[in-house]
Amino acid sequence: MISTVTVTTVSTITTIAGLGMAAALSIAAIVTLIAFLTTKELVSVRADGYSERIGRFLSVGITPLLMVFVAVVILAITEVVMV
């Protein structure tokens, strides 16, 4: 009996912690995406070589963050539809 309760408790806590970590990582990725997009937009106003390099550097990070954002949106829509 005690071992069953312990296994169930550990399983529940692990699931809750995993969901919390996923939400925290999703929020961090979206905030980073917003920061990168804002910085790229501000840098694109200037025409010097340094700004162009920063813009290219930010493009490398924006692409995977956009994919993460799309995945988060699809998962959120799927959760709403499934309920």
N, C-alpha and C positions, 0 to 999 in steps of 0.2 A: 504494500500500500504506500509506504513512504517513498519507495523508489519511483513509483508511478507519478506521485505528486511532484517529486523533484524533477523528473524528466519533463513533465508538463509545464512546470514553472520556468525551467530553463528555456524550453522551446518558446514559450510566450514572450519572455523577456528578450530573447534573441530576435524574434520577429519584430517586436516593437522597436528595438534598437536599430535594426536594419532599416525599417521604414523611416525612422527619424534621421538616420545618416543619409539615406537617399534624398530626402527632402532638403536637408542642409546642403548637400552637394549640388542639387538642382538649383537652389537659390544662389549659391556661390557662382555657379556657371552662368546664370542669367545676369547677375550683377556684373560679372567680369565682361560678358558680351556687351552690355550697355556701356561700360566704361571704355572698352576698345572701340565701339562704334562712335561714341562721342569724341574720343581722342582723334580718331581717323578723320572725322568730319572737320574738327578744328584744325588739324594739321593740313588738310587739303586746301585750305584757304591760302596758305603761303606757297610760294613757287620756288623756293630754294631747294638744293639737292638734299640737304639734311632732312627736310620735311618729307620729301618724296621717299627717302629710305625708311623713315619711321612709318609712313603709310604702307609701304610694302611689308615691313615687319609686322604691322598690325593685321594685315590681310592674312598672314599665315595663321594667326591665332583666331581670327574671326570665323574662318571656314569650319573648323571642327566645333567651335562653340555654337554656330548656327545649327549644325547637325544635332548637337545635344539639345538645343532649344526645341527643335522640331520633334525630337523623340519625347521630350517632356510634355509637349502639347498633345501629341498623339496619345500618350499614356493617360493624361488627365481626361481627355475626351473619352477614351475607352472606359475609364473608371466610371464616368458619369453615365455613359450609355448602358453599361452592364448592371448598374444598380437599379 
